Amino acid sequence: MPGQPVLLRYGPKVVLEQVVTNAAGEVEKVLVKAVPEWEQKIKGVIHWVSKEHSIPAKVNQYSQLLTVENVAFTAKKEGKDWLEYFN
């Protein structure tokens, strides 16, 4: 989200300025600005991996990871393994 600060792991605090995409809508680059004097608490830390050191990975995005709010309580109440409540 533009304007949102993050901390680069072992690096500076930065703010997203622009996401540059190609004609297919794929991200080509991300433009950020270093903000070393940021006063507010930063909520996120990005662990950066260069393309040369990366490996292929499958990533699934879920709106909710679990199907119930209190997994431990519900599993005990229903006599089930808590792993059965994954979305």
Stockholm file with secondary structure:
# STOCKHOLM 1.0

chainA/1-87         MPGQPVLLRYGPKVVLEQVVTNAAGEVEKVLVKAVPEWEQKIKGVIHWVSKEHSIPAKVNQYSQLLTVENVAFTAKKEGKDWLEYFN
#=GR chainA/1-87 SS CTTCEEEETTSCEEEEEEEEECTTSCEEEEEEEECTTCCSCCCCEECCCCGGGCCCCCCCCCSCSBSSSCHHHHHHHHTCCGGGGBC
#=GC SS_cons        CTTCEEEETTSCEEEEEEEEECTTSCEEEEEEEECTTCCSCCCCEECCCCGGGCCCCCCCCCSCSBSSSCHHHHHHHHTCCGGGGBC
//
